[in-house]
């Protein structure tokens, strides 16, 4: 098992090196990069569909890299909104890594780009360990999954700056205790921000869209870069 | 990366060796072993709570091993039903492996045991690759997760004998297409059995409980062992 641990450490070290290069490149270009992580089926792709639609209306320039084990389905769903959407098919691997992102980015026009969304493979465990050069990880927790997830999967809640409490429209049909979920997320990460979201009816995605706009503005002013470097150093 | 692939293959080979020993031991004792796999929050622990309650009423002798990355919560929930329930805390690892199960089984009284449930770590990817010596893997798919999961995570749907289409009570509140999900599951695994289940109201867990009873009977007659060995050889 020691051999295995060593190989894993070397893999992570090499990943961090590539991620640091990516972060530098994206930062120089003032491109905000958000890495969305959740369980399978928490709603990442639906959130991104509605987000791309809104970004178009707001005149933003965005692109998406979407990770999946086997299919091209998500990129097909996301391409309809007129922005570049590239599928990264991992062929069995349970997370994206920085080298996959670097390879995919050679096919994305970066000039003038404002936001790069990365939709990770649906998995609440392994993607948390892989830095992709993002400004921040965003964890999406669907209320259909149960409120015990922040303590059961603390790694991703500790590393994310923002939690989207999603499918909030399903709340009346579940036993999900939203205050308990938020309190537990803050136990593992006192700084985590929380927004309640839904792709059906109220409250919708308005707060999430405003949050992105605010981050884009910070990025252009050079503030975000400072914070993300501090986070990277401390993770 | 070749070094990494080699280490992974060695780990899986060693895992398969231990799993084969476990399968032999459980088979000699005519203990049915079911390995439940799903995304985080699909409902495995709730299903097991209701299952243990029913097994008690039916006079069955059962035990549970429940895997989690950090907390002891699931075992605490499951211990209330009067059967042995052991937590396996993986400390960051995203799946159970056969050696963890072997270690945990030293603390479970096996004499007279009829069913051993293993609740895997919530993850639709990695647990599929690890044989735990079970008779069969059972994949739980919540309708809140979306009907595209069988094609997006084919590994587990290919290896499971049974799919529980769970939280079926939420169906009216989702865009989940149950016929599409079943058809896709059968595309990756023509032999997969499907049951619709819910822990709230109709249809409940009756069919699942009957399915277990049928497997216990087969196991006692020695049929199940033959099938599971064939499956293991072909996987």
Interface residues (C-beta under 8 A of the other chain):
Chain A: X3 X4 X7 X11 X39 X40 X41 X42 X68 X69 X70 X71 X73 X92 X94 X121 X122 X123 X124 X125 X126 X142 X144 X145 X146 X148 X149 X151 X152 X153 X154 X155 X167 X169 X170 X173 X174
Chain B: X3 X4 X7 X11 X39 X40 X41 X42 X68 X69 X70 X71 X73 X92 X94 X121 X122 X123 X124 X125 X126 X142 X144 X145 X146 X148 X149 X151 X152 X153 X154 X155 X167 X169 X170 X173 X174
